[in-house]
Amino acid sequence: MNRFVKQPKTKRGEVTLERIVKAGEECFLKKGYHGSSINDITSTADVAPGTFYIYFEDKLSLYKHLLVHYSHDIRKYIALRLKEAGATTRKDAERVGLRAFLEYIHEHKSMYNIIWESLYIDKKLFIDYYSEFGKNYARHIQEAIGEGQLKPYNAEVVAYMLMGISNFIGLNYVMFKETDNFDPIVDEVIEILDKGLF
């Protein structure tokens, strides 16, 4: 999946790798990156300490693997929901995409902690995570502008603005208020974007 992990060659290896990754996620969430040791992770995964090194060079490699995993997984989940919904316009795509993002983080709440902690582990990790996401998003925005579905604003500005909306709507309603009733929230966001704030 990515260069930070040594891919297993057997089904049993895949299961072991998954246990280590889940255990890493759990430990990083509870104790933070710096507070978690490889022994904590292998103990939580119920594997021998040396097993960790079959798949990862060090703790940072596991952490980077998680960041890449989140980025790919979120985009894959949103793409699947867009396909299922048959979204044909950028406005439809934004509605479905925002709801899909909220659903995803509702099921993966540890994601926020781990992604945002990367800012204090290695700032470049944090920058790379959002830059890659933003570049991909801006490409879709530019396509929609080219098709006349959006006004001709700077695609990068629009992409980061929409990412900011998604991030903080997610923080407020999923993390702070812990709701799962997303439809009225998504409807209001899309209405504001559609009609304008000023």
C-alpha positions as CSV (number, residue, x, y, z in Angstrom):
1,M,0.0,0.0,0.0
2,N,2.8,2.4,0.8
3,R,6.6,2.6,1.2
4,F,6.5,2.8,5.0
5,V,5.4,-0.8,5.4
6,K,6.9,-4.1,4.3
7,Q,4.0,-5.9,2.8
8,P,3.2,-9.4,4.1
9,K,3.4,-12.4,1.7
10,T,0.8,-14.6,3.4
11,K,-2.7,-14.2,4.7
12,R,-1.4,-14.9,8.2
13,G,1.0,-12.0,7.7
14,E,-1.8,-9.7,6.6
15,V,-3.7,-10.5,9.8
16,T,-0.6,-9.8,11.9
17,L,0.1,-6.6,10.1
18,E,-3.5,-5.4,10.6
19,R,-3.3,-6.2,14.4
20,I,-0.1,-4.2,14.7
21,V,-1.6,-1.2,12.8
22,K,-4.8,-1.3,14.9
23,A,-2.7,-1.6,18.1
24,G,-0.5,1.4,16.9
25,E,-3.6,3.4,16.3
26,E,-5.0,2.6,19.7
27,C,-1.8,3.3,21.5
28,F,-1.2,6.6,19.7
29,L,-4.7,7.7,20.5
30,K,-4.4,6.8,24.2
31,K,-0.8,7.8,24.9
32,G,0.2,10.0,22.0
33,Y,3.1,9.2,19.7
34,H,5.9,10.0,22.1
35,G,4.2,8.3,25.0
36,S,3.8,5.0,23.0
37,S,6.6,2.5,22.8
38,I,7.0,-0.3,20.3
39,N,6.6,-2.7,23.3
40,D,3.2,-1.0,24.1
41,I,2.2,-1.6,20.5
42,T,3.3,-5.2,20.3
43,S,1.8,-6.0,23.7
44,T,-1.5,-4.5,22.6
45,A,-1.4,-6.4,19.3
46,D,-0.4,-9.6,21.3
47,V,2.6,-10.3,19.1
48,A,6.3,-10.7,20.0
49,P,8.3,-7.5,20.0
50,G,10.5,-8.7,17.1
51,T,7.4,-9.2,14.9
52,F,7.0,-5.4,14.7
53,Y,10.3,-5.2,12.7
54,I,9.1,-7.7,10.1
55,Y,6.7,-4.9,8.9
56,F,8.1,-1.6,10.1
57,E,11.5,-0.1,10.3
58,D,10.6,1.9,13.4
59,K,7.7,3.6,15.2
60,L,7.7,6.6,12.9
61,S,7.2,4.3,9.9
62,L,4.1,2.9,11.5
63,Y,2.9,6.4,12.2
64,K,3.5,7.5,8.5
65,H,1.8,4.4,7.4
66,L,-1.3,5.4,9.3
67,L,-1.3,8.9,7.8
68,V,-1.1,7.4,4.3
69,H,-3.8,4.9,5.1
70,Y,-6.2,7.6,6.4
71,S,-5.6,9.7,3.3
72,H,-6.2,6.8,0.9
73,D,-9.1,5.4,2.9
74,I,-11.0,8.8,3.1
75,R,-10.7,9.4,-0.6
76,K,-11.7,5.9,-1.4
77,Y,-14.8,6.1,0.9
78,I,-15.8,9.4,-0.6
79,A,-15.3,8.1,-4.2
80,L,-17.5,5.1,-3.4
81,R,-20.3,7.2,-1.9
82,L,-20.1,9.6,-5.0
83,K,-20.4,6.6,-7.3
84,E,-23.3,5.1,-5.3
85,A,-25.1,8.5,-5.3
86,G,-24.6,9.0,-9.0
87,A,-23.5,12.6,-8.3
88,T,-23.3,14.4,-11.6
89,T,-22.7,18.0,-10.6
90,R,-20.0,19.6,-8.4
91,K,-22.7,20.8,-6.0
92,D,-24.0,17.2,-5.6
93,A,-20.4,16.0,-5.2
94,E,-19.8,18.5,-2.4
95,R,-23.0,17.4,-0.6
96,V,-22.3,13.7,-0.9
97,G,-18.6,14.2,-0.1
98,L,-19.2,16.2,3.0
99,R,-21.7,13.7,4.3
100,A,-19.3,10.8,3.5
101,F,-16.4,12.6,5.3
102,L,-18.6,13.1,8.4
103,E,-19.6,9.4,8.3
104,Y,-16.0,8.3,7.9
105,I,-14.7,10.3,10.8
106,H,-17.7,9.3,13.0
107,E,-16.4,5.7,12.5
108,H,-12.7,6.7,12.8
109,K,-12.5,9.3,15.5
110,S,-8.9,8.6,16.3
111,M,-8.0,10.0,12.9
112,Y,-8.2,13.6,14.1
113,N,-5.9,13.0,17.0
114,I,-3.3,11.1,15.0
115,I,-3.3,13.5,12.0
116,W,-3.1,16.7,14.1
117,E,-0.5,15.3,16.4
118,S,1.8,14.9,13.3
119,L,2.2,18.7,13.4
120,Y,4.2,18.2,16.6
121,I,6.1,15.1,15.6
122,D,7.3,16.3,12.2
123,K,5.7,19.4,10.7
124,K,6.4,18.1,7.2
125,L,4.1,15.1,7.8
126,F,1.3,17.5,8.6
127,I,2.0,19.7,5.6
128,D,2.4,16.7,3.2
129,Y,-0.9,15.2,4.4
130,Y,-3.0,18.3,3.7
131,S,-1.0,19.4,0.7
132,E,-1.6,16.1,-1.1
133,F,-5.3,16.2,-0.2
134,G,-5.5,19.8,-1.3
135,K,-3.8,19.2,-4.6
136,N,-6.2,16.3,-5.5
137,Y,-9.2,18.4,-4.4
138,A,-8.1,21.5,-6.4
139,R,-7.8,19.3,-9.5
140,H,-11.5,18.3,-9.2
141,I,-12.5,22.0,-8.5
142,Q,-10.5,23.1,-11.6
143,E,-12.4,20.5,-13.7
144,A,-15.7,21.8,-12.4
145,I,-14.7,25.4,-13.2
146,G,-13.7,24.3,-16.7
147,E,-17.1,22.7,-17.2
148,G,-18.9,25.9,-16.0
149,Q,-20.2,24.4,-12.8
150,L,-18.4,26.8,-10.5
151,K,-17.4,30.4,-10.8
152,P,-13.8,30.9,-11.9
153,Y,-12.2,31.4,-8.5
154,N,-8.7,30.2,-7.7
155,A,-9.1,26.4,-7.5
156,E,-6.6,26.0,-4.7
157,V,-8.3,28.7,-2.6
158,V,-11.6,27.0,-3.1
159,A,-10.2,23.5,-2.3
160,Y,-8.7,24.7,1.0
161,M,-11.8,26.7,1.9
162,L,-13.9,23.6,1.5
163,M,-11.4,21.4,3.3
164,G,-11.5,23.8,6.2
165,I,-15.3,23.7,6.3
166,S,-15.3,19.9,6.3
167,N,-12.6,19.7,9.0
168,F,-14.2,22.1,11.4
169,I,-17.8,20.9,10.8
170,G,-16.4,17.5,11.6
171,L,-14.7,18.6,14.7
172,N,-17.8,20.4,16.0
173,Y,-20.5,17.9,15.2
174,V,-18.6,14.6,15.4
175,M,-16.0,15.2,18.0
176,F,-17.4,17.9,20.3
177,K,-21.2,17.3,20.0
178,E,-21.0,13.6,19.0
179,T,-24.0,13.7,16.7
180,D,-24.7,11.4,13.8
181,N,-27.6,13.3,12.4
182,F,-25.7,14.8,9.5
183,D,-28.4,15.6,6.9
184,P,-29.5,19.0,8.3
185,I,-25.9,20.1,8.8
186,V,-24.9,19.1,5.3
187,D,-28.0,20.8,3.9
188,E,-27.2,24.1,5.6
189,V,-23.6,24.0,4.5
190,I,-24.6,23.5,0.9
191,E,-27.3,26.1,1.1
192,I,-24.7,28.7,2.4
193,L,-22.3,27.7,-0.4
194,D,-25.0,27.8,-3.0
195,K,-26.7,31.1,-2.0
196,G,-23.6,32.9,-0.6
197,L,-22.9,34.3,2.9
198,F,-22.9,38.0,2.0
